[in-house]
Amino acid sequence: MVIKVSASLDCADYLNLGEEVKKLEEAKIDMLHIDIMDGVFVPNFALGTNLLRKLRPATSLLFDVHLMVQNPESFIPLFADLGADMITFHAEVSSRLHQLVDRIKKEGKKVGLALNPSTPPELLSYLLPYLDLVLLMTVDPGFVGQKFIPEVIPKVEKVREMVEKKGLNLDIAVDGGIGEKTVPPLKRAGANVFVAGTTSIFSGREDVEKAALEFKEFCEKC
């Protein structure tokens, strides 16, 4: 498995966002995880179109736009135009998941599918061949700094088993409370993309570039 780190912009310092993105580039972070919240699917709002419009020409980092919204079909063309490289939406929002996957692919973007902690992994079995990434939430979505839910670890194992049984090559990402205590068991379970937020590179305890370099090295070697 290729180990990757995705920096969660919702956890960055908004007052120094441009500088922090440059530091993440210097640290050779793999991608930026950009949470979009509508206040309906989750009881919060985060990041917006104007920010992405200004951020896209400022960095070559990959954008994984995580749509935590009730009607993703309304947002897909917008964020595709704004420069998303991958669009990840939640399985819980629609019974027409295959149509949403096709819509994203028609925009020429990679596709991610997210599952909340309470959602069974079997829900995505038939879609796995069409996905580039499965995002398993290890906290309930909507707010940063939540406590990691360890019961998600067996779900990671199950999804990795499903992926390997089908002979597929796709990423399994984990998001929520991801740090030095939680990465090792998640990695053993089969996760290879770690969404880094306040528990790791944006903890505020050290410079973002240094923290990102150290965390990426830890994820690769642990």
BAFI-3210 file (N, C-alpha, C; in Angstrom, 3 decimals, decimal comma, padded with zeros to 6 digits):
// residues 222
n [1|2|3|4|5|6|7|8|9|10|11|12|13|14|15|16|17|18|19|20|21|22|23|24|25|26|27|28|29|30|31|32|33|34|35|36|37|38|39|40|41|42|43|44|45|46|47|48|49|50|51|52|53|54|55|56|57|58|59|60|61|62|63|64|65|66|67|68|69|70|71|72|73|74|75|76|77|78|79|80|81|82|83|84|85|86|87|88|89|90|91|92|93|94|95|96|97|98|99|100|101|102|103|104|105|106|107|108|109|110|111|112|113|114|115|116|117|118|119|120|121|122|123|124|125|126|127|128|129|130|131|132|133|134|135|136|137|138|139|140|141|142|143|144|145|146|147|148|149|150|151|152|153|154|155|156|157|158|159|160|161|162|163|164|165|166|167|168|169|170|171|172|173|174|175|176|177|178|179|180|181|182|183|184|185|186|187|188|189|190|191|192|193|194|195|196|197|198|199|200|201|202|203|204|205|206|207|208|209|210|211|212|213|214|215|216|217|218|219|220|221|222]
n.u [000,839|000,494|001,305|-000,425|-000,853|-003,392|-004,121|-006,295|-008,039|-009,958|-009,065|-006,946|-005,162|-007,122|-006,513|-003,971|-003,879|-002,892|-000,113|000,166|-000,625|001,447|003,513|002,666|002,970|005,768|006,365|005,664|003,121|000,437|-002,148|-004,856|-007,493|-010,685|-013,290|-016,712|-019,560|-023,081|-024,785|-027,043|-026,911|-024,854|-024,570|-023,262|-021,139|-018,624|-015,795|-015,781|-016,984|-015,664|-013,228|-012,020|-011,867|-009,909|-007,827|-007,170|-005,528|-003,250|-001,834|-000,406|-001,172|-003,152|-006,705|-009,039|-012,295|-014,576|-017,783|-020,022|-022,930|-026,469|-027,579|-025,719|-025,627|-026,224|-023,968|-021,788|-021,066|-020,278|-018,040|-016,363|-015,784|-014,396|-011,973|-011,566|-009,859|-010,632|-013,843|-015,630|-018,405|-021,201|-022,476|-024,849|-026,670|-028,240|-030,206|-029,403|-026,726|-024,981|-025,592|-024,635|-021,910|-021,360|-021,917|-019,871|-017,643|-018,145|-017,501|-014,851|-013,412|-011,867|-013,403|-014,725|-016,181|-017,890|-018,393|-020,335|-019,661|-021,666|-022,666|-023,037|-020,383|-021,012|-022,750|-021,414|-020,381|-021,118|-020,357|-017,638|-015,834|-016,007|-014,963|-012,426|-011,557|-012,337|-013,769|-013,648|-015,329|-014,099|-015,056|-018,146|-019,396|-018,869|-017,784|-014,613|-011,915|-013,039|-013,488|-011,838|-013,418|-013,084|-014,389|-014,635|-012,446|-012,625|-014,328|-012,710|-010,967|-012,783|-013,552|-011,070|-010,672|-012,807|-012,043|-009,611|-010,494|-011,944|-009,927|-009,071|-007,618|-007,648|-007,827|-008,066|-009,300|-009,118|-010,765|-010,778|-009,808|-007,212|-004,046|-000,846|-001,479|-003,628|-003,098|-001,337|-003,014|-005,041|-003,665|-002,682|-005,101|-005,737|-006,025|-004,786|-004,668|-004,427|-006,265|-005,299|-005,590|-006,454|-005,427|-002,959|-001,108|-002,105|-002,098|-001,124|001,040|003,519|005,430|003,684|004,789|006,934|005,522|003,926|005,838|006,975|004,739|003,983|006,244|006,060|003,651|004,421|006,392|005,506]
n.v [-001,200|002,210|004,766|007,644|011,109|013,328|016,639|018,271|021,032|022,397|022,418|024,087|027,223|029,803|032,501|032,526|031,038|030,839|030,858|028,542|026,559|026,734|025,791|023,181|022,265|022,372|020,383|018,259|017,099|014,860|015,503|017,929|017,965|018,958|020,119|020,491|021,825|021,920|022,663|021,173|018,322|017,925|019,547|022,119|024,613|024,891|026,110|027,410|028,435|030,765|030,705|028,374|029,154|031,120|029,719|027,618|028,474|029,001|026,827|023,624|021,325|018,351|018,448|017,098|017,196|017,057|016,400|017,137|017,224|017,592|017,393|016,338|016,238|018,770|020,183|019,067|019,884|022,528|022,395|020,862|022,635|024,493|023,350|020,906|017,836|015,375|014,259|013,629|012,059|011,412|008,198|008,049|009,911|009,458|007,273|006,820|006,186|005,239|006,848|009,298|008,756|008,367|010,933|012,475|011,288|011,974|014,610|014,426|013,846|012,236|009,786|009,626|007,813|008,277|006,943|007,135|006,508|004,736|003,471|000,514|-001,334|-002,984|-001,665|-000,361|-002,264|-003,080|-000,862|-000,560|-001,195|001,114|003,218|005,514|006,010|005,119|006,629|006,389|007,489|008,221|009,535|011,109|013,070|016,633|018,335|019,543|018,029|015,897|012,859|009,879|006,995|003,818|001,532|001,593|000,453|-002,422|-002,141|-000,927|-003,053|-004,839|-003,478|-003,336|-006,050|-006,599|-005,054|-006,268|-008,827|-008,407|-007,758|-005,121|-001,805|000,592|003,510|003,530|005,666|007,354|009,395|011,598|012,245|011,392|010,414|009,836|007,762|006,482|005,896|003,522|001,099|001,492|001,470|-001,149|-002,404|-001,830|000,721|003,373|006,053|008,937|011,304|014,286|016,316|018,313|016,584|015,947|017,324|019,923|020,658|022,809|022,806|022,892|024,142|024,064|022,940|021,412|019,704|018,361|017,046|015,327|013,825|012,568|010,982|009,357|007,962|006,474|004,789|003,505]
n.w [000,000|-000,817|001,268|002,262|003,137|003,909|004,225|006,372|005,616|007,054|009,597|009,651|010,191|009,572|009,307|008,385|006,064|003,401|003,794|005,338|003,522|001,670|003,281|003,642|001,062|000,880|002,656|001,186|001,273|000,488|-000,438|-000,247|001,990|001,720|003,393|002,822|004,078|004,638|006,669|006,934|006,250|008,022|011,222|010,812|009,257|006,744|005,050|001,658|-001,641|-002,600|-001,268|-002,326|-004,985|-004,915|-003,826|-005,550|-007,862|-006,438|-005,563|-006,336|-005,176|-004,781|-004,699|-002,613|-002,430|000,038|000,263|002,546|002,434|001,813|-000,740|-002,962|-005,757|-006,631|-006,105|-007,365|-010,144|-009,632|-007,829|-009,341|-011,422|-009,937|-009,506|-008,173|-007,682|-006,888|-005,918|-003,098|-001,747|000,500|001,326|002,660|001,762|-000,476|-002,586|-005,055|-005,737|-007,725|-009,916|-009,016|-008,839|-011,580|-012,486|-011,370|-012,587|-015,242|-015,151|-015,234|-012,952|-010,093|-007,923|-004,677|-001,961|001,009|004,304|007,205|010,750|011,705|009,487|007,629|006,040|003,908|002,284|000,242|-001,439|-004,123|-005,522|-005,408|-007,635|-009,153|-007,832|-006,632|-004,129|-000,784|001,937|005,311|008,022|011,182|013,258|014,226|011,614|011,096|013,088|014,217|016,129|017,557|019,532|018,685|017,278|018,149|017,312|014,614|013,455|012,858|010,668|008,768|008,290|007,122|004,768|003,437|003,041|001,291|-000,913|-001,685|-002,251|-004,551|-006,200|-006,573|-006,906|-004,902|-002,792|000,781|003,027|006,194|008,584|011,201|014,385|013,877|014,590|016,216|017,976|016,832|014,152|013,799|014,453|012,558|010,167|010,178|009,893|007,313|006,208|004,142|003,578|005,416|006,999|008,144|010,970|013,739|015,622|014,791|012,450|012,619|015,291|016,644|018,272|017,105|014,264|011,160|008,801|009,804|011,507|009,629|008,040|009,965|010,723|008,340|007,895|010,151|009,620|007,413|008,437|010,744]
ca.u [000,000|001,159|000,786|-000,630|-001,407|-004,257|-004,237|-007,655|-007,973|-010,882|-008,332|-005,831|-005,326|-007,726|-005,885|-002,677|-004,115|-001,969|001,207|000,134|-000,667|002,819|004,294|002,245|003,641|007,176|006,409|005,262|001,890|-000,103|-003,342|-005,624|-008,845|-011,457|-014,647|-017,799|-020,717|-024,242|-025,627|-028,206|-026,402|-024,163|-025,013|-022,161|-020,730|-017,161|-015,161|-016,749|-016,566|-014,704|-011,930|-011,454|-011,579|-008,637|-006,791|-006,776|-004,344|-002,119|-001,148|-000,535|-001,601|-004,428|-007,856|-010,121|-013,422|-015,438|-019,108|-020,910|-024,108|-027,660|-027,854|-024,425|-025,770|-026,269|-022,653|-020,733|-020,536|-019,657|-016,705|-015,549|-015,318|-013,482|-010,661|-011,422|-009,282|-011,493|-015,036|-016,082|-019,733|-021,618|-023,409|-026,104|-027,523|-028,995|-030,370|-028,942|-025,280|-024,301|-025,786|-023,723|-020,566|-021,272|-021,908|-018,523|-016,738|-018,392|-016,787|-013,423|-012,813|-011,853|-014,598|-014,628|-017,454|-017,684|-019,346|-020,341|-019,317|-022,773|-023,095|-022,352|-019,538|-021,610|-023,498|-020,638|-019,769|-021,339|-019,780|-016,180|-015,075|-016,156|-014,439|-010,984|-011,268|-013,386|-013,457|-014,349|-015,312|-013,790|-015,840|-019,359|-018,957|-019,440|-017,001|-013,228|-011,473|-013,819|-012,786|-011,780|-014,316|-012,282|-015,206|-014,544|-011,285|-013,060|-014,916|-011,570|-010,543|-013,795|-013,463|-009,829|-010,930|-013,676|-011,243|-008,644|-011,241|-012,336|-008,717|-009,085|-006,550|-008,193|-007,385|-008,975|-008,943|-009,774|-010,891|-011,318|-008,970|-006,091|-002,771|000,137|-002,082|-004,654|-002,598|-000,865|-004,063|-005,769|-002,792|-002,714|-006,424|-005,798|-006,107|-003,523|-004,742|-004,730|-006,675|-004,611|-006,187|-005,983|-004,731|-001,609|-000,315|-002,657|-002,286|-000,690|002,201|004,744|005,266|002,902|005,663|007,655|004,541|003,504|006,960|007,108|003,576|004,071|007,281|005,510|002,666|005,121|007,294|004,927]
ca.v [000,000|003,506|005,551|009,047|011,996|014,370|017,685|018,791|022,494|022,925|022,492|025,022|028,588|030,555|033,814|032,338|029,846|030,803|030,475|027,144|025,718|026,703|024,900|021,814|021,934|022,118|019,092|017,247|016,431|014,236|016,187|018,735|017,470|020,197|019,820|021,396|021,483|022,732|022,960|020,288|016,963|018,055|020,800|023,076|025,111|024,956|026,411|027,804|028,539|031,847|030,250|027,455|029,913|031,812|028,767|026,708|028,914|029,260|025,591|022,473|020,166|017,758|018,810|016,137|017,948|016,153|017,012|016,752|017,998|016,773|017,220|016,457|016,444|020,210|020,760|018,418|020,726|023,719|022,130|020,408|023,855|025,212|022,721|019,666|016,687|014,261|014,673|012,560|012,330|010,440|007,153|008,173|011,004|009,157|005,885|006,807|006,369|004,989|008,038|010,334|008,355|008,661|012,394|012,950|010,802|012,767|015,878|014,142|013,853|010,993|009,642|009,040|007,579|008,327|006,260|007,518|005,375|003,789|002,903|-000,765|-001,288|-003,752|-000,737|000,102|-003,406|-003,100|000,341|-000,529|-001,132|002,418|004,237|005,718|006,106|004,959|007,422|005,905|008,467|007,625|010,346|011,588|014,241|017,949|019,189|019,112|017,776|014,871|011,661|008,744|005,878|002,630|000,476|001,683|-000,322|-003,627|-001,752|-000,743|-004,404|-005,404|-002,821|-003,786|-007,431|-006,517|-004,501|-007,269|-009,958|-008,015|-007,480|-003,702|-000,945|001,893|003,989|003,543|006,811|007,472|010,818|011,915|011,804|010,648|010,831|008,768|006,636|005,805|005,468|002,133|000,077|001,723|001,013|-002,618|-002,831|-001,683|002,108|003,892|007,515|009,447|012,708|014,859|017,547|018,882|015,569|015,742|018,426|021,223|020,666|024,098|022,639|023,170|024,654|023,149|022,184|020,419|018,717|017,561|016,167|014,300|012,938|011,750|009,979|008,405|007,109|005,566|003,864|002,820]
ca.w [000,000|-000,792|002,388|001,907|004,160|003,371|005,246|006,486|005,657|008,057|010,864|009,494|010,684|008,472|009,173|007,718|005,257|002,272|004,298|005,773|002,327|001,144|004,153|003,333|-000,200|001,190|003,350|000,194|001,664|-000,723|-000,936|000,694|002,253|001,820|003,859|002,457|004,916|004,277|007,820|006,891|006,445|009,308|011,841|010,821|007,954|006,648|003,771|000,649|-003,033|-002,812|-000,780|-003,315|-006,207|-004,714|-003,429|-006,638|-008,615|-005,536|-005,180|-007,239|-004,395|-005,159|-003,876|-002,390|-001,880|000,804|000,320|003,641|002,041|001,623|-002,165|-003,638|-007,199|-006,883|-005,841|-008,149|-011,229|-009,062|-007,300|-010,471|-012,089|-009,047|-009,517|-007,399|-008,381|-006,480|-005,180|-002,205|-001,195|001,511|000,906|003,406|001,281|-001,688|-003,025|-006,446|-005,604|-008,999|-010,744|-008,529|-009,271|-013,011|-012,677|-011,043|-013,634|-016,449|-014,957|-015,354|-011,618|-009,338|-007,084|-003,349|-001,275|002,459|005,175|008,610|011,619|011,906|008,207|007,371|004,844|002,811|001,437|-000,909|-002,121|-005,574|-006,116|-005,271|-008,892|-009,794|-006,926|-006,471|-002,698|000,231|003,131|006,498|009,104|012,481|014,197|013,577|010,854|011,338|013,981|014,404|017,493|018,254|019,988|017,764|017,574|017,813|016,704|013,151|012,979|012,134|009,384|007,863|007,913|006,230|003,460|002,795|002,606|000,115|-002,013|-002,137|-002,820|-005,905|-006,964|-006,929|-006,403|-004,518|-001,487|001,928|003,859|007,501|008,899|012,520|015,496|013,299|015,165|016,434|018,693|016,035|012,840|013,706|014,285|011,311|009,082|010,207|009,425|005,861|005,743|003,599|003,485|006,751|006,977|009,303|011,460|015,002|016,416|014,254|011,892|012,999|016,746|017,177|019,153|016,369|012,913|010,330|007,897|010,610|011,966|008,481|007,696|010,999|010,705|007,126|008,142|011,127|008,951|006,501|009,125|011,910]
c.u [000,872|000,512|000,724|-001,185|-002,172|-004,512|-005,629|-007,635|-008,902|-010,198|-007,179|-006,170|-005,848|-007,049|-004,537|-002,745|-003,139|-000,587|001,227|000,086|000,719|003,695|003,930|002,849|005,096|007,344|006,024|004,085|001,208|-001,315|-003,945|-007,037|-009,703|-012,906|-015,618|-019,039|-021,861|-025,129|-026,876|-027,769|-025,602|-024,515|-023,904|-021,925|-019,211|-016,733|-016,201|-016,134|-015,523|-013,305|-011,269|-011,063|-010,237|-007,496|-006,283|-005,568|-003,098|-001,337|-001,382|-000,962|-002,960|-005,516|-008,823|-011,237|-014,414|-016,786|-019,932|-022,188|-025,263|-027,935|-026,569|-024,540|-025,799|-024,893|-021,555|-020,209|-019,783|-018,230|-015,787|-014,966|-014,297|-012,138|-010,477|-010,777|-010,081|-012,671|-015,548|-017,435|-020,137|-022,667|-024,787|-027,097|-028,432|-029,143|-029,891|-027,426|-024,557|-024,435|-024,835|-022,283|-020,371|-021,176|-020,511|-017,532|-016,920|-017,733|-015,275|-012,687|-012,781|-013,012|-014,257|-016,014|-017,185|-018,787|-019,214|-020,042|-020,416|-023,224|-022,338|-021,562|-020,123|-022,368|-022,739|-020,081|-019,904|-020,694|-018,256|-015,427|-015,092|-015,524|-012,923|-010,588|-012,518|-012,925|-014,304|-014,204|-015,074|-014,283|-017,154|-019,031|-019,608|-018,613|-015,592|-012,978|-012,260|-012,961|-012,937|-012,701|-013,614|-013,071|-015,186|-013,404|-011,701|-013,708|-013,821|-011,090|-011,502|-013,699|-012,199|-009,993|-011,779|-012,899|-010,302|-009,337|-011,651|-011,124|-008,592|-007,894|-007,141|-007,767|-008,487|-008,485|-009,718|-009,692|-011,539|-010,461|-007,745|-004,767|-001,898|-000,436|-003,027|-004,156|-002,160|-001,973|-004,860|-004,961|-002,771|-004,034|-006,591|-005,970|-004,755|-003,525|-005,219|-005,024|-006,209|-005,217|-005,585|-005,252|-003,292|-001,000|-000,846|-002,925|-001,926|000,525|003,519|004,412|004,593|003,787|006,398|006,702|004,108|004,592|007,064|005,944|003,598|005,099|006,780|004,544|003,339|005,875|006,647|004,409]
c.v [001,248|004,346|007,020|009,813|013,110|015,397|018,300|020,307|023,101|023,098|023,494|026,374|029,447|031,905|033,734|031,171|029,731|030,339|028,999|026,187|025,625|025,767|023,436|021,345|021,578|020,757|017,927|016,399|015,910|014,956|017,053|018,169|018,686|019,860|020,908|020,949|022,449|023,110|022,095|018,844|016,870|019,419|021,839|023,545|025,160|025,200|026,688|028,023|029,625|031,448|029,330|028,183|030,624|030,840|027,933|027,197|029,095|028,008|024,495|021,214|019,656|018,176|017,628|016,894|016,962|016,836|016,414|017,567|017,054|016,462|017,353|016,714|017,923|020,857|020,218|019,307|021,947|023,443|021,498|021,619|024,617|024,510|021,518|018,595|015,423|014,838|013,465|012,944|011,189|009,469|007,338|009,141|010,623|007,652|005,723|007,003|006,198|006,193|009,155|010,028|008,701|010,158|012,961|012,524|011,582|014,139|015,682|014,110|012,442|010,995|008,993|008,855|007,469|007,580|006,798|006,298|004,322|003,092|001,614|-000,728|-002,033|-002,859|-000,376|-001,026|-003,335|-001,911|000,340|-000,456|000,240|003,554|004,327|005,711|005,807|005,723|006,921|006,927|007,739|008,509|010,654|012,905|015,535|018,877|018,631|018,804|016,732|013,661|010,531|007,614|004,575|001,514|000,522|000,813|-001,622|-003,317|-001,527|-002,105|-005,018|-004,798|-003,254|-005,213|-007,450|-006,049|-005,565|-008,471|-009,674|-007,697|-006,037|-002,965|000,423|002,226|003,839|004,631|006,775|008,926|010,991|011,368|011,035|011,218|009,629|007,571|005,827|005,306|004,002|001,087|000,246|001,250|-000,508|-003,153|-002,666|-000,283|002,548|005,396|008,046|010,942|013,349|016,198|017,995|017,876|015,388|017,043|019,812|021,305|022,006|024,013|022,941|023,683|023,605|022,322|021,074|019,307|017,798|016,581|015,006|013,310|012,025|010,634|008,915|007,434|006,084|004,473|003,057|001,427]
c.w [000,000|000,305|001,994|003,103|003,461|004,471|005,236|006,661|006,695|009,411|010,815|010,117|009,538|008,245|008,465|006,739|004,089|002,677|004,702|004,579|001,698|001,974|003,906|002,016|000,050|001,869|002,434|000,681|000,396|-001,297|000,165|000,778|002,571|002,160|003,428|003,223|004,629|005,452|007,889|007,123|007,735|009,892|011,940|009,394|007,920|005,210|002,686|-000,710|-003,257|-002,360|-001,804|-004,591|-006,100|-004,438|-004,601|-007,438|-007,756|-005,182|-006,217|-006,488|-004,873|-004,176|-003,816|-001,692|-001,269|001,012|001,454|003,486|001,738|000,151|-002,976|-005,132|-007,567|-006,771|-006,756|-009,277|-010,708|-008,618|-008,343|-011,196|-011,255|-008,886|-008,625|-008,267|-008,081|-005,702|-004,410|-001,625|-000,269|000,978|001,536|002,767|000,122|-001,892|-004,467|-006,494|-006,933|-009,933|-010,326|-008,923|-010,745|-013,270|-012,413|-012,123|-014,932|-016,365|-015,056|-014,033|-011,026|-008,346|-005,753|-002,760|000,215|003,189|006,590|009,486|011,739|010,625|007,906|006,068|003,655|001,831|000,167|-001,769|-003,639|-006,281|-006,145|-006,601|-009,560|-008,986|-006,988|-005,005|-001,890|001,463|004,292|007,613|010,428|013,626|013,482|012,883|011,310|012,188|014,138|015,879|018,256|018,619|018,971|018,234|017,188|017,148|015,173|012,608|012,283|010,784|008,344|007,368|006,896|004,832|002,726|002,270|001,336|-001,108|-002,574|-002,778|-004,255|-006,782|-007,399|-006,334|-006,103|-003,097|-000,443|002,874|005,168|007,952|010,268|013,638|015,048|013,807|015,447|017,188|017,808|014,682|012,824|013,588|012,998|010,106|009,020|009,661|007,919|005,333|005,193|003,368|004,832|006,670|008,276|009,691|012,768|015,879|015,959|013,741|012,242|014,503|017,366|018,065|018,450|014,979|012,021|009,403|008,647|011,051|010,830|008,063|008,682|010,950|009,478|007,305|009,116|010,451|008,047|007,248|010,244|011,567]
res [m|v|i|k|v|s|a|s|l|d|c|a|d|y|l|n|l|g|e|e|v|k|k|l|e|e|a|k|i|d|m|l|h|i|d|i|m|d|g|v|f|v|p|n|f|a|l|g|t|n|l|l|r|k|l|r|p|a|t|s|l|l|f|d|v|h|l|m|v|q|n|p|e|s|f|i|p|l|f|a|d|l|g|a|d|m|i|t|f|h|a|e|v|s|s|r|l|h|q|l|v|d|r|i|k|k|e|g|k|k|v|g|l|a|l|n|p|s|t|p|p|e|l|l|s|y|l|l|p|y|l|d|l|v|l|l|m|t|v|d|p|g|f|v|g|q|k|f|i|p|e|v|i|p|k|v|e|k|v|r|e|m|v|e|k|k|g|l|n|l|d|i|a|v|d|g|g|i|g|e|k|t|v|p|p|l|k|r|a|g|a|n|v|f|v|a|g|t|t|s|i|f|s|g|r|e|d|v|e|k|a|a|l|e|f|k|e|f|c|e|k|c]
***
